[in-house]
Amino acid sequence: MNNNTSEKSALVIGAGIAGLMAARVLSEHYDNVVVIERDSQPEMPGTRAGVPQSFHLHQVLPRGEMILERFFPGFLEDLVALGAFSSPNATATMTNRYGTLGFPGDGKAMTYSRALLEWALRQRVQAIPNVRFLYHQEVIALETNSDRTVVTGVRIRERGQLEHQVTLSADLVVEASGRSSKLSSWLSALGYKLPEDERVKANIGYTTRNYKVSANRGENVAVIVVEASPATGHFTGGVLKRIENDIWTVCLASVGGYYPPTDPEGFEAGLRSLPVSPVLADMLQGAEPLSEPRGYRIPECVRHHYERMEEWPSGLLVLGDALCHFDPVYGQGMTLAAIEVETLAASLSEQQGQPQRGFERHMLQQMQDAIAPAWWRSTVEDLLWPGVTHSGPDALQDVPLLHKYFDFCLKQSTHQLERLQQKGEFNMLFFKYFMMNWLFIAPREVINADMLNALLESETQASKQAILAELFAGYDQSIETVLAGIAPNFSSTFQLPEGF
Ligand SMILES: Cc1cc2nc3c(=O)[nH]c(=O)nc-3n(C[C@H](O)[C@H](O)[C@H](O)COP(=O)(O)OP(=O)(O)OC[C@H]3O[C@@H](n4cnc5c(N)ncnc54)[C@H](O)[C@@H]3O)c2cc1C
């Protein structure tokens, strides 16, 4: 490729969510963009070997959908045209240990599978004239200049073929090959010293099964989330989501090494045993299963700290799960990929498509800043579960207090929103906790004395004192100081949707 040396070219490794979005952004700044994918070109939406997780229930956070729509205007309409479920009467509810909430935006819910999302994205990216796809080709190594300071391309070979290898050159290589990324070993092989990764050993289990939507039971149900807690059982929760073709995809998830059953009877008994509500099992009574339950295990979540490397070759970037793969229970991965790509787009635009010296290192830091809040939030939450451990260059601080504080936020917010919901009212203040989890606002906006006071307002004086004594037991500074101290100071930007 790149016969014309005045033309700039970029290579993307992997045509998953991150790779496809990155190709779209790079196509604005590079003359040629080539996406290399080890799987064959799909002929229809469906699961594929390169993304084994794609059978399992995936939900894009609203912030991720906003970014997708910005990069691909009309994208959500594409999904509806392809069969995504959308109905003015659609309902979406979340049951947690303190109550049941309808999400704001009820009636506008639009739901689809991971496979349909990726298909729609691929159609859009394949239509970009300067983006080319090489399917059934596997990247096996990075190519560099002689002193290994610049990545000049990649070496590929056809899938299943061992002998014949080809070298492709490019001005920029973007590694987006997902959670099975070989980047650390490629860099080590080139002589680079790698810093310590951050790891959450969480032993996560997922089991998913598909059912035919039964018209007599909640055909307008878009999503039902049932969240459990370590105090009430082994599962973190269960989710039912309507996807295309009148299918409900249903999953049970767990953290801490107790895996949801994959036999049909065990799976359905698991749904019924969800401690906070048997609603999922009730919904599925008499529903026709379309598949056997299928399991997926994730021993650990990993955040690579490439930004801390003393040396980093120019001409190389990394994003998506290849940079950091999260506990999927919180549905953050694809949204984070979108946020990272948005970060890349902003930097490339700033530099008017002419990356300056140090651009790659700058990007590595920007990406870390972008993922930090989500990683922090999911790690703190995972540590609630027995047996989960966190390791890495920086220890997490004040986790027990954070657990108590977030539990208090969840409880008060749920009670207040439920109360208001019954009167047909809504107050954004009580939705802040959820907005933080959806990456719309910074944790600081939830962890502060004003928020605490607002959440305590409905309590009697005696109960307030009891709650504060329990929350801050062992801390002798003022509440303001303690909360300011435990709220992390993330530099990344948060973006509120219109109307909030
Ligand atoms: C069980 C489960 C449930 C999940 N649920 C959610 C959810 O609800 N919401 C959410 O946002 N996220 C969820 N995730 C996470 C989500 O799947 C990932 O965050 C997302 O797919 C990351 O996109 P990516 O492009 O980085 O990687 P992927 O989508 O995995 O794509 C990587 C691509 O690279 C290709 N590839 C790999 N190696 C090579 C190579 N050497 N050469 C060429 N091509 C290569 C692969 O074939 C693949 O196409 C879930 C994950 C799991 C495991």
The ligand as a Tripos MOL2 file, in Angstrom:
@<TRIPOS>MOLECULE
LIG
   53    58     1     0     0
SMALL
NO_CHARGES

@<TRIPOS>ATOM
      1 C1        -19.8210  -11.1490   28.1180 C.3       1 LIG1
      2 C2        -19.5770   -9.7300   27.7110 C.ar      1 LIG1
      3 C3        -20.6190   -8.8160   27.7350 C.ar      1 LIG1
      4 C4        -20.3940   -7.4950   27.3690 C.ar      1 LIG1
      5 N1        -21.4090   -6.5960   27.4670 N.ar      1 LIG1
      6 C5        -21.1880   -5.2950   27.1540 C.ar      1 LIG1
      7 C6        -22.2220   -4.3340   27.2440 C.ar      1 LIG1
      8 O1        -23.3520   -4.6210   27.6230 O.2       1 LIG1
      9 N2        -21.9360   -3.0520   26.8980 N.ar      1 LIG1
     10 C7        -20.6770   -2.6760   26.4810 C.ar      1 LIG1
     11 O2        -20.4800   -1.5060   26.1770 O.2       1 LIG1
     12 N3        -19.6920   -3.5640   26.4070 N.ar      1 LIG1
     13 C8        -19.9070   -4.8490   26.7290 C.ar      1 LIG1
     14 N4        -18.8750   -5.7540   26.6360 N.ar      1 LIG1
     15 C9        -17.5580   -5.2640   26.2150 C.3       1 LIG1
     16 C10       -17.4980   -5.1150   24.7100 C.3       1 LIG1
     17 O3        -17.6880   -6.3670   24.0950 O.3       1 LIG1
     18 C11       -16.1280   -4.5400   24.3210 C.3       1 LIG1
     19 O4        -15.8180   -3.4620   25.1510 O.3       1 LIG1
     20 C12       -16.0630   -4.0720   22.8990 C.3       1 LIG1
     21 O5        -16.3620   -5.1000   22.0230 O.3       1 LIG1
     22 C13       -14.6680   -3.5410   22.6020 C.3       1 LIG1
     23 O6        -14.5130   -3.3010   21.2540 O.3       1 LIG1
     24 P1        -13.0910   -3.5280   20.5730 P.3       1 LIG1
     25 O7        -13.2610   -3.0840   19.1660 O.co2     1 LIG1
     26 O8        -12.0200   -2.9570   21.3860 O.co2     1 LIG1
     27 O9        -12.8660   -5.1000   20.5810 O.3       1 LIG1
     28 P2        -13.6990   -6.2160   19.8260 P.3       1 LIG1
     29 O10       -15.0620   -5.7370   19.5680 O.co2     1 LIG1
     30 O11       -13.4930   -7.4570   20.6060 O.co2     1 LIG1
     31 O12       -13.0100   -6.3380   18.3930 O.3       1 LIG1
     32 C14       -11.6880   -6.7590   18.2030 C.3       1 LIG1
     33 C15       -11.5500   -7.2010   16.7420 C.3       1 LIG1
     34 O13       -10.1820   -7.4470   16.4500 O.3       1 LIG1
     35 C16       -10.0670   -8.6420   15.6700 C.3       1 LIG1
     36 N5         -8.7070   -9.1620   15.8770 N.ar      1 LIG1
     37 C17        -8.1920   -9.6770   17.0170 C.ar      1 LIG1
     38 N6         -6.8860   -9.9790   16.8490 N.ar      1 LIG1
     39 C18        -6.5750   -9.6500   15.5770 C.ar      1 LIG1
     40 C19        -5.3820   -9.7050   14.8090 C.ar      1 LIG1
     41 N7         -4.2270  -10.1630   15.3280 N.pl3     1 LIG1
     42 N8         -5.4200   -9.2970   13.5110 N.ar      1 LIG1
     43 C20        -6.5700   -8.8190   12.9560 C.ar      1 LIG1
     44 N9         -7.7280   -8.7400   13.6530 N.ar      1 LIG1
     45 C21        -7.7320   -9.1270   14.9510 C.ar      1 LIG1
     46 C22       -11.1830   -9.5300   16.2190 C.3       1 LIG1
     47 O14       -11.5410  -10.5330   15.3110 O.3       1 LIG1
     48 C23       -12.2880   -8.4880   16.4280 C.3       1 LIG1
     49 O15       -13.0440   -8.3140   15.2680 O.3       1 LIG1
     50 C24       -19.0810   -7.0790   26.9840 C.ar      1 LIG1
     51 C25       -18.0300   -7.9930   26.9700 C.ar      1 LIG1
     52 C26       -18.2700   -9.3020   27.3430 C.ar      1 LIG1
     53 C27       -17.1100  -10.2540   27.3810 C.3       1 LIG1
@<TRIPOS>BOND
     1     1     2 1
     2     2     3 ar
     3     2    52 ar
     4     3     4 ar
     5     4     5 ar
     6     4    50 ar
     7     5     6 ar
     8     6     7 ar
     9     6    13 1
    10     7     8 2
    11     7     9 ar
    12     9    10 ar
    13    10    11 2
    14    10    12 ar
    15    12    13 ar
    16    13    14 ar
    17    14    15 1
    18    14    50 ar
    19    15    16 1
    20    16    17 1
    21    16    18 1
    22    18    19 1
    23    18    20 1
    24    20    21 1
    25    20    22 1
    26    22    23 1
    27    23    24 1
    28    24    25 2
    29    24    26 1
    30    24    27 1
    31    27    28 1
    32    28    29 2
    33    28    30 1
    34    28    31 1
    35    31    32 1
    36    32    33 1
    37    33    34 1
    38    33    48 1
    39    34    35 1
    40    35    36 1
    41    35    46 1
    42    36    37 ar
    43    36    45 ar
    44    37    38 ar
    45    38    39 ar
    46    39    40 ar
    47    39    45 ar
    48    40    41 1
    49    40    42 ar
    50    42    43 ar
    51    43    44 ar
    52    44    45 ar
    53    46    47 1
    54    46    48 1
    55    48    49 1
    56    50    51 ar
    57    51    52 ar
    58    52    53 1
@<TRIPOS>SUBSTRUCTURE
     1 LIG1         1 GROUP 0 **** ****
